[in-house]
Amino acid sequence: MLGLALEQTRVYQEAKAEGREEREAEILKVTVPLLLKTGMSVEQIAQQLNVDLESVQSAAQQNA
């Protein structure tokens, strides 16, 4: 074709990134409430999971 593999296209890369974000959100939705129950703070959870604080706060609010 044009010498590009499907994986190199912008559309593929954007779809892959979107899927990754959705998967991360689902993991946080389950993990954050469990970690909050152990007594961890939102800040500690964000640091330990290596995600931004806003994502953890959002997951915490969804399960409040």
C-alpha positions as CSV (number, residue, x, y, z in Angstrom):
1,M,0.0,0.0,0.0
2,L,1.8,3.2,1.2
3,G,4.4,1.4,3.2
4,L,2.4,1.8,6.4
5,A,1.3,-1.0,8.7
6,L,-2.1,-0.6,10.3
7,E,-0.5,-0.1,13.7
8,Q,1.3,2.9,12.4
9,T,-1.8,4.9,11.4
10,R,-3.1,7.8,13.5
11,V,-6.6,6.3,13.7
12,Y,-5.2,3.0,15.1
13,Q,-3.0,4.8,17.6
14,E,-5.9,7.0,18.8
15,A,-8.2,4.0,19.2
16,K,-5.5,2.1,21.1
17,A,-5.0,5.1,23.5
18,E,-8.8,5.4,24.0
19,G,-9.0,1.7,24.9
20,R,-6.1,2.1,27.3
21,E,-7.8,5.0,29.0
22,E,-11.1,3.2,29.3
23,R,-9.3,0.1,30.8
24,E,-7.5,2.3,33.3
25,A,-10.8,4.0,34.4
26,E,-12.4,0.6,34.9
27,I,-9.5,-0.6,37.0
28,L,-9.6,2.5,39.1
29,K,-13.3,2.2,39.6
30,V,-12.7,-1.2,41.3
31,T,-9.4,-0.6,43.0
32,V,-9.8,2.9,44.5
33,P,-12.8,2.0,46.8
34,L,-10.9,-1.1,48.1
35,L,-7.8,0.9,48.9
36,L,-9.8,3.6,50.6
37,K,-11.4,1.0,52.8
38,T,-7.9,0.0,53.9
39,G,-7.3,3.6,55.1
40,M,-5.2,4.9,52.3
41,S,-5.7,8.5,51.3
42,V,-6.5,9.6,47.8
43,E,-3.0,11.0,47.5
44,Q,-1.4,7.8,48.6
45,I,-3.5,5.8,46.1
46,A,-2.5,8.1,43.2
47,Q,1.1,7.9,44.2
48,Q,1.1,4.1,44.6
49,L,-0.8,3.4,41.4
50,N,1.2,6.1,39.5
51,V,-1.9,7.9,38.2
52,D,-3.0,11.5,38.4
53,L,-4.8,12.6,41.5
54,E,-7.9,13.8,39.6
55,S,-8.4,10.3,38.2
56,V,-8.4,8.8,41.7
57,Q,-10.6,11.5,43.1
58,S,-13.1,10.9,40.3
59,A,-13.1,7.1,41.0
60,A,-13.6,7.8,44.7
61,Q,-16.6,10.1,44.0
62,Q,-18.2,7.6,41.7
63,N,-18.3,5.1,44.5
64,A,-19.3,7.4,47.3
